[in-house]
Amino acid sequence: MPKLAYPLFVLILCVSLSSLIVISLSDNSSFILEPGNEQVITLGLKETDSVSGSFSVVSEDETGINFFVTDPENKTILGYSNVGGKSFSFIAQETGDYELHFSNSVSSANSKTVAVNYSITHYILGMPQEQFLFVLIAAAALIGLLAYVMLMPK
């Protein structure tokens, strides 16, 4: 094998592995809540996944919305009443569908425009997914470098 083949192999391996990195799932959206209506965003989470986000409400009146999060057993794990915006975060205690509920039950006359953004961080062996994959890529690069050094003609 030519002398430059090993470094090229290591480079290709690193680029290939780095393409597997998935940045934490993020989403942002906006929607209009009519008076008395509710909007639900469903998140399929695994145990230990971490969710953090925020929302803001634009309205013609001074009222906000009710916001709450339910777990796969439909238990409320987080809730805020009559808020015009809030940051939130929680950790999934079990695998399943978690729901973000945005309710305009506070106002009987005015619509609300809600802008929400959130991100989900997945964990592998107790480490954030990005950190785990970085360690994996670094280990693969080190193994490739060691193989190159050991197999290099003397």
CYANA upper distance limits for C-alpha pairs under 8 A (distance plus 0.5 A):
  1 MET  CA      5 ALA  CA      6.99
  2 PRO  CA      6 TYR  CA      8.41
  3 LYS  CA    152 MET  CA      7.76
  4 LEU  CA      8 LEU  CA      6.78
  5 ALA  CA      9 PHE  CA      6.50
  6 TYR  CA     10 VAL  CA      6.70
  6 TYR  CA    144 GLY  CA      8.32
  6 TYR  CA    148 TYR  CA      6.26
  7 PRO  CA     11 LEU  CA      6.61
  7 PRO  CA    145 LEU  CA      8.11
  7 PRO  CA    148 TYR  CA      7.74
  8 LEU  CA     12 ILE  CA      6.63
  9 PHE  CA     13 LEU  CA      6.57
 10 VAL  CA     14 CYS  CA      6.61
 10 VAL  CA    141 ALA  CA      6.81
 10 VAL  CA    144 GLY  CA      6.04
 10 VAL  CA    145 LEU  CA      7.66
 11 LEU  CA     15 VAL  CA      6.67
 12 ILE  CA     16 SER  CA      6.49
 13 LEU  CA     17 LEU  CA      6.60
 13 LEU  CA    140 ALA  CA      8.34
 13 LEU  CA    141 ALA  CA      8.19
 14 CYS  CA     18 SER  CA      6.49
 14 CYS  CA    137 ILE  CA      6.81
 14 CYS  CA    140 ALA  CA      7.88
 14 CYS  CA    141 ALA  CA      6.87
 15 VAL  CA     19 SER  CA      6.77
 16 SER  CA     20 LEU  CA      7.55
 17 LEU  CA     21 ILE  CA      7.83
 17 LEU  CA    137 ILE  CA      6.73
 18 SER  CA    133 LEU  CA      8.38
 18 SER  CA    134 PHE  CA      8.37
 18 SER  CA    137 ILE  CA      7.35
 21 ILE  CA    130 GLU  CA      7.00
 21 ILE  CA    133 LEU  CA      6.89
 22 VAL  CA    129 GLN  CA      8.35
 22 VAL  CA    130 GLU  CA      7.54
 23 ILE  CA    130 GLU  CA      7.09
 24 SER  CA    119 SER  CA      6.93
 24 SER  CA    120 ILE  CA      6.08
 24 SER  CA    121 THR  CA      5.51
 24 SER  CA    122 HIS  CA      7.38
 24 SER  CA    129 GLN  CA      8.22
 24 SER  CA    130 GLU  CA      8.11
 25 LEU  CA    119 SER  CA      5.99
 25 LEU  CA    120 ILE  CA      5.58
 25 LEU  CA    121 THR  CA      7.31
 26 SER  CA    117 ASN  CA      7.90
 26 SER  CA    118 TYR  CA      6.18
 26 SER  CA    119 SER  CA      4.59
 26 SER  CA    120 ILE  CA      6.76
 27 ASP  CA    117 ASN  CA      6.09
 27 ASP  CA    118 TYR  CA      6.14
 27 ASP  CA    119 SER  CA      6.93
 28 ASN  CA    115 ALA  CA      7.88
 28 ASN  CA    116 VAL  CA      5.99
 28 ASN  CA    117 ASN  CA      4.46
 28 ASN  CA    118 TYR  CA      6.94
 29 SER  CA    115 ALA  CA      6.32
 29 SER  CA    116 VAL  CA      6.01
 29 SER  CA    117 ASN  CA      6.96
 30 SER  CA    113 THR  CA      7.47
 30 SER  CA    114 VAL  CA      5.86
 30 SER  CA    115 ALA  CA      4.65
 30 SER  CA    116 VAL  CA      6.60
 31 PHE  CA    113 THR  CA      6.26
 31 PHE  CA    114 VAL  CA      5.96
 31 PHE  CA    115 ALA  CA      7.21
 32 ILE  CA    111 SER  CA      7.15
 32 ILE  CA    112 LYS  CA      6.09
 32 ILE  CA    113 THR  CA      4.95
 32 ILE  CA    114 VAL  CA      6.70
 33 LEU  CA     37 ASN  CA      6.55
 33 LEU  CA     38 GLU  CA      7.18
 33 LEU  CA     39 GLN  CA      7.58
 33 LEU  CA    103 SER  CA      7.92
 33 LEU  CA    104 ASN  CA      6.60
 33 LEU  CA    111 SER  CA      6.01
 33 LEU  CA    112 LYS  CA      5.56
 33 LEU  CA    113 THR  CA      6.72
 33 LEU  CA    114 VAL  CA      7.76
 34 GLU  CA    104 ASN  CA      7.23
 34 GLU  CA    110 ASN  CA      7.50
 34 GLU  CA    111 SER  CA      4.99
 34 GLU  CA    112 LYS  CA      7.08
 35 PRO  CA    104 ASN  CA      5.96
 35 PRO  CA    105 SER  CA      6.90
 35 PRO  CA    106 VAL  CA      8.39
 35 PRO  CA    107 SER  CA      6.23
 35 PRO  CA    108 SER  CA      5.56
 35 PRO  CA    109 ALA  CA      6.38
 35 PRO  CA    110 ASN  CA      6.33
 35 PRO  CA    111 SER  CA      6.00
 35 PRO  CA    112 LYS  CA      8.34
 36 GLY  CA    103 SER  CA      7.67
 36 GLY  CA    104 ASN  CA      5.67
 36 GLY  CA    105 SER  CA      4.94
 36 GLY  CA    106 VAL  CA      8.02
 36 GLY  CA    107 SER  CA      7.54
 36 GLY  CA    108 SER  CA      6.82
 37 ASN  CA    103 SER  CA      6.49
 37 ASN  CA    104 ASN  CA      6.02
 37 ASN  CA    105 SER  CA      7.17
 38 GLU  CA    101 HIS  CA      7.29
 38 GLU  CA    102 PHE  CA      5.98
 38 GLU  CA    103 SER  CA      4.70
 38 GLU  CA    104 ASN  CA      6.65
 38 GLU  CA    105 SER  CA      8.36
 39 GLN  CA    101 HIS  CA      6.44
 39 GLN  CA    102 PHE  CA      5.64
 39 GLN  CA    103 SER  CA      6.96
 40 VAL  CA     99 GLU  CA      6.81
 40 VAL  CA    100 LEU  CA      6.02
 40 VAL  CA    101 HIS  CA      5.14
 40 VAL  CA    102 PHE  CA      6.81
 41 ILE  CA     99 GLU  CA      6.07
 41 ILE  CA    100 LEU  CA      5.54
 41 ILE  CA    101 HIS  CA      7.18
 42 THR  CA     97 ASP  CA      6.77
 42 THR  CA     98 TYR  CA      6.27
 42 THR  CA     99 GLU  CA      4.98
 42 THR  CA    100 LEU  CA      6.91
 43 LEU  CA     97 ASP  CA      5.99
 43 LEU  CA     98 TYR  CA      5.65
 43 LEU  CA     99 GLU  CA      6.60
 43 LEU  CA    100 LEU  CA      8.39
 44 GLY  CA     95 THR  CA      8.23
 44 GLY  CA     96 GLY  CA      6.14
 44 GLY  CA     97 ASP  CA      4.99
 44 GLY  CA     98 TYR  CA      6.86
 45 LEU  CA     49 ASP  CA      6.69
 45 LEU  CA     92 ALA  CA      7.19
 45 LEU  CA     94 GLU  CA      8.45
 45 LEU  CA     95 THR  CA      6.10
 45 LEU  CA     96 GLY  CA      6.02
 45 LEU  CA     97 ASP  CA      6.64
 45 LEU  CA     98 TYR  CA      7.43
 46 LYS  CA     92 ALA  CA      7.18
 46 LYS  CA     94 GLU  CA      6.90
 46 LYS  CA     95 THR  CA      4.59
 46 LYS  CA     96 GLY  CA      6.91
 46 LYS  CA    122 HIS  CA      8.26
 47 GLU  CA     91 ILE  CA      8.41
 47 GLU  CA     92 ALA  CA      5.67
 47 GLU  CA     93 GLN  CA      5.82
 47 GLU  CA     94 GLU  CA      4.86
 47 GLU  CA     95 THR  CA      5.17
 48 THR  CA     91 ILE  CA      6.32
 48 THR  CA     92 ALA  CA      5.67
 48 THR  CA     93 GLN  CA      6.62
 48 THR  CA     94 GLU  CA      7.85
 48 THR  CA    122 HIS  CA      7.90
 48 THR  CA    123 TYR  CA      7.16
 49 ASP  CA     91 ILE  CA      6.23
 49 ASP  CA     92 ALA  CA      5.88
 49 ASP  CA    120 ILE  CA      7.20
 49 ASP  CA    121 THR  CA      6.19
 49 ASP  CA    122 HIS  CA      5.35
 49 ASP  CA    123 TYR  CA      6.69
 50 SER  CA     89 SER  CA      7.89
 50 SER  CA     90 PHE  CA      6.50
 50 SER  CA     91 ILE  CA      4.95
 50 SER  CA     92 ALA  CA      6.89
 50 SER  CA    120 ILE  CA      6.11
 50 SER  CA    121 THR  CA      5.60
 50 SER  CA    122 HIS  CA      7.21
 51 VAL  CA     89 SER  CA      5.87
 51 VAL  CA     90 PHE  CA      5.95
 51 VAL  CA     91 ILE  CA      6.71
 51 VAL  CA     92 ALA  CA      8.40
 51 VAL  CA    118 TYR  CA      7.38
 51 VAL  CA    119 SER  CA      6.23
 51 VAL  CA    120 ILE  CA      5.08
 51 VAL  CA    121 THR  CA      6.98
 52 SER  CA     87 SER  CA      8.10
 52 SER  CA     88 PHE  CA      6.19
 52 SER  CA     89 SER  CA      4.58
 52 SER  CA     90 PHE  CA      7.12
 52 SER  CA    118 TYR  CA      6.03
 52 SER  CA    119 SER  CA      6.10
 52 SER  CA    120 ILE  CA      7.25
 53 GLY  CA     87 SER  CA      6.22
 53 GLY  CA     88 PHE  CA      5.90
 53 GLY  CA     89 SER  CA      6.80
 53 GLY  CA    116 VAL  CA      7.96
 53 GLY  CA    117 ASN  CA      5.99
 53 GLY  CA    118 TYR  CA      4.31
 53 GLY  CA    119 SER  CA      6.70
 54 SER  CA     85 GLY  CA      7.72
 54 SER  CA     86 LYS  CA      5.98
 54 SER  CA     87 SER  CA      4.52
 54 SER  CA     88 PHE  CA      6.29
 54 SER  CA    116 VAL  CA      6.38
 54 SER  CA    117 ASN  CA      6.20
 54 SER  CA    118 TYR  CA      6.91
 55 PHE  CA     85 GLY  CA      5.72
 55 PHE  CA     86 LYS  CA      6.12
 55 PHE  CA     87 SER  CA      7.09
 55 PHE  CA    114 VAL  CA      7.31
 55 PHE  CA    115 ALA  CA      5.95
 55 PHE  CA    116 VAL  CA      4.66
 55 PHE  CA    117 ASN  CA      6.87
 56 SER  CA     84 GLY  CA      6.35
 56 SER  CA     85 GLY  CA      4.45
 56 SER  CA     86 LYS  CA      7.15
 56 SER  CA    114 VAL  CA      6.26
 56 SER  CA    115 ALA  CA      5.90
 56 SER  CA    116 VAL  CA      7.12
 57 VAL  CA     64 GLY  CA      7.15
 57 VAL  CA     65 ILE  CA      8.07
 57 VAL  CA     84 GLY  CA      5.42
 57 VAL  CA     85 GLY  CA      6.22
 57 VAL  CA    112 LYS  CA      6.90
 57 VAL  CA    113 THR  CA      6.16
 57 VAL  CA    114 VAL  CA      5.11
 57 VAL  CA    115 ALA  CA      7.05
 58 VAL  CA     84 GLY  CA      7.86
 58 VAL  CA    112 LYS  CA      6.24
 58 VAL  CA    113 THR  CA      5.58
 58 VAL  CA    114 VAL  CA      6.98
 59 SER  CA     63 THR  CA      7.95
 59 SER  CA     64 GLY  CA      8.09
 59 SER  CA    110 ASN  CA      7.64
 59 SER  CA    111 SER  CA      7.17
 59 SER  CA    112 LYS  CA      5.38
 59 SER  CA    113 THR  CA      7.02
 60 GLU  CA    110 ASN  CA      7.26
 60 GLU  CA    111 SER  CA      8.37
 60 GLU  CA    112 LYS  CA      8.29
 61 ASP  CA    110 ASN  CA      7.52
 63 THR  CA     82 ASN  CA      6.82
 63 THR  CA     83 VAL  CA      7.88
 63 THR  CA     84 GLY  CA      7.69
 63 THR  CA    106 VAL  CA      7.21
 63 THR  CA    107 SER  CA      7.17
 64 GLY  CA     81 SER  CA      8.42
 64 GLY  CA     82 ASN  CA      5.00
 64 GLY  CA     83 VAL  CA      4.97
 64 GLY  CA     84 GLY  CA      4.92
 64 GLY  CA     85 GLY  CA      8.24
 64 GLY  CA    104 ASN  CA      8.16
 64 GLY  CA    106 VAL  CA      7.34
 64 GLY  CA    107 SER  CA      8.41
 64 GLY  CA    112 LYS  CA      8.47
 65 ILE  CA     81 SER  CA      7.04
 65 ILE  CA     82 ASN  CA      5.16
 65 ILE  CA     83 VAL  CA      5.89
 65 ILE  CA     84 GLY  CA      7.02
 65 ILE  CA    102 PHE  CA      7.27
 65 ILE  CA    103 SER  CA      6.19
 65 ILE  CA    104 ASN  CA      5.57
 65 ILE  CA    105 SER  CA      7.50
 65 ILE  CA    106 VAL  CA      6.50
 65 ILE  CA    107 SER  CA      8.50
 66 ASN  CA     79 GLY  CA      8.11
 66 ASN  CA     80 TYR  CA      6.32
 66 ASN  CA     81 SER  CA      4.91
 66 ASN  CA     82 ASN  CA      5.66
 66 ASN  CA     83 VAL  CA      7.01
 66 ASN  CA    101 HIS  CA      8.43
 66 ASN  CA    102 PHE  CA      6.51
 66 ASN  CA    103 SER  CA      5.56
 66 ASN  CA    104 ASN  CA      7.02
 66 ASN  CA    105 SER  CA      7.66
 66 ASN  CA    106 VAL  CA      7.64
 67 PHE  CA     79 GLY  CA      6.10
 67 PHE  CA     80 TYR  CA      5.69
 67 PHE  CA     81 SER  CA      6.89
 67 PHE  CA     83 VAL  CA      8.30
 67 PHE  CA    100 LEU  CA      7.87
 67 PHE  CA    101 HIS  CA      6.06
 67 PHE  CA    102 PHE  CA      5.34
 67 PHE  CA    103 SER  CA      6.81
 68 PHE  CA     76 THR  CA      7.18
 68 PHE  CA     77 ILE  CA      8.03
 68 PHE  CA     78 LEU  CA      5.87
 68 PHE  CA     79 GLY  CA      4.45
 68 PHE  CA     80 TYR  CA      6.70
 68 PHE  CA    100 LEU  CA      6.62
 68 PHE  CA    101 HIS  CA      5.76
 68 PHE  CA    102 PHE  CA      7.49
 69 VAL  CA     76 THR  CA      6.13
 69 VAL  CA     77 ILE  CA      6.22
 69 VAL  CA     78 LEU  CA      5.63
 69 VAL  CA     79 GLY  CA      6.84
 69 VAL  CA     98 TYR  CA      7.49
 69 VAL  CA     99 GLU  CA      6.03
 69 VAL  CA    100 LEU  CA      5.21
 69 VAL  CA    101 HIS  CA      6.55
 70 THR  CA     74 ASN  CA      5.65
 70 THR  CA     75 LYS  CA      5.63
 70 THR  CA     76 THR  CA      4.84
 70 THR  CA     77 ILE  CA      6.18
 70 THR  CA     78 LEU  CA      7.82
 70 THR  CA     98 TYR  CA      6.14
 70 THR  CA     99 GLU  CA      5.75
 70 THR  CA    100 LEU  CA      7.35
 70 THR  CA    101 HIS  CA      8.42
 71 ASP  CA     75 LYS  CA      5.96
 71 ASP  CA     76 THR  CA      7.07
 71 ASP  CA     77 ILE  CA      7.17
 71 ASP  CA     92 ALA  CA      8.41
 71 ASP  CA     96 GLY  CA      8.14
 71 ASP  CA     97 ASP  CA      7.21
 71 ASP  CA     98 TYR  CA      5.18
 71 ASP  CA     99 GLU  CA      7.24
 72 PRO  CA     94 GLU  CA      8.23
 72 PRO  CA     95 THR  CA      8.13
 72 PRO  CA     96 GLY  CA      5.78
 72 PRO  CA     97 ASP  CA      5.60
 72 PRO  CA     98 TYR  CA      6.11
 82 ASN  CA    106 VAL  CA      7.00
104 ASN  CA    111 SER  CA      8.22
104 ASN  CA    112 LYS  CA      7.79
107 SER  CA    111 SER  CA      8.30
121 THR  CA    128 PRO  CA      7.01
121 THR  CA    129 GLN  CA      7.62
122 HIS  CA    128 PRO  CA      6.40
122 HIS  CA    129 GLN  CA      5.96
123 TYR  CA    127 MET  CA      5.69
123 TYR  CA    128 PRO  CA      4.89
123 TYR  CA    129 GLN  CA      5.55
124 ILE  CA    128 PRO  CA      6.80
124 ILE  CA    129 GLN  CA      6.13
124 ILE  CA    132 PHE  CA      7.10
125 LEU  CA    132 PHE  CA      8.44
127 MET  CA    131 GLN  CA      6.84
127 MET  CA    132 PHE  CA      6.34
128 PRO  CA    132 PHE  CA      6.74
129 GLN  CA    133 LEU  CA      6.67
130 GLU  CA    134 PHE  CA      6.63
131 GLN  CA    135 VAL  CA      6.75
132 PHE  CA    136 LEU  CA      6.72
133 LEU  CA    137 ILE  CA      6.59
134 PHE  CA    138 ALA  CA      6.59
135 VAL  CA    139 ALA  CA      6.57
136 LEU  CA    140 ALA  CA      6.70
137 ILE  CA    141 ALA  CA      6.61
138 ALA  CA    142 LEU  CA      6.63
139 ALA  CA    143 ILE  CA      6.63
140 ALA  CA    144 GLY  CA      6.59
141 ALA  CA    145 LEU  CA      6.59
142 LEU  CA    146 LEU  CA      6.59
143 ILE  CA    147 ALA  CA      6.55
144 GLY  CA    148 TYR  CA      6.64
145 LEU  CA    149 VAL  CA      6.72
146 LEU  CA    150 MET  CA      6.59
147 ALA  CA    151 LEU  CA      6.45
148 TYR  CA    152 MET  CA      6.19
